[in-house]
Amino acid sequence: MMAAGGITRWSTVLVSILLLLGCVCSCNQSTRPKAGVPEQRGKIKAVVVTGGHGFEKEPFFAVFDGCDDVEYTEARQQNHSEIFEDVSGWDYDVIVLYNMTQEISPKRRDNFVKLLDRGVGLVALHHCIGAFQGWGEYRKIIGGKYYLKEMTEEGVVHSKSTYKHDLDITVHVESPRHPITRDMKDFAIHDEAYKKSAFEKDNLVLLTTNHPASDKPLCWVRRYGKAKVCYLQLGHGPEAYANKNYRRLVSRAIRWCAGRLDEN
């Protein structure tokens, strides 16, 4: 039988151990990310690919300047697709396409796909749907194609697509639960419309319009390899760039493609 003094000493030791364990658990819980909240890993590194189509540079890049958690670099293509010539030292989380360049060699095609297979995100904007006309896989990557001329693909004849400037377009939020469009309402934008484009059947459409000069789908998401892909047809000029909903869509698309938006 243990003496009373011994019992007291052992009780004190036991209480101290329990308090220490409680402190450790509390510290672990306070530093552990909450379930469903993406772990923050510094700024998202994005490369914005341009070339092959004119645009007003300053108001366009003001869209990205408003994204505090995005660090971007412009890669203007002089040789159509030189950014994909060597991807061994690739250091970007997301590719943002705003180009309409055409030539892309088999090596560069393979390197582009390798990046997507690694999980590098892809945000495709506006006229890039008309890029790389001779590369059939590109349509499957971004989920659609604008035809610069009549073309036969996989036995299907596609007529030349059309465009029209300076339109007031009413945009409907088709998928209000998706992280990119969550809590957004229908809105209007002054922009350019495309029509007679082709679309992949497995796109998840986020935005639509009923404007007669436009195709119905305006924005969609999809997967290619391990990459999250978002295409947004909007974004022709300064009025569109300045639209608060357009800016919200671009910033959210970058974050979603980088895996930084809560999916729940």
Order of alpha helices (4+ residues) and beta strands (2+ residues): alpha-beta-alpha-beta-beta-alpha-beta-alpha-beta-beta-beta-beta-beta-beta-beta-beta-beta-alpha-alpha
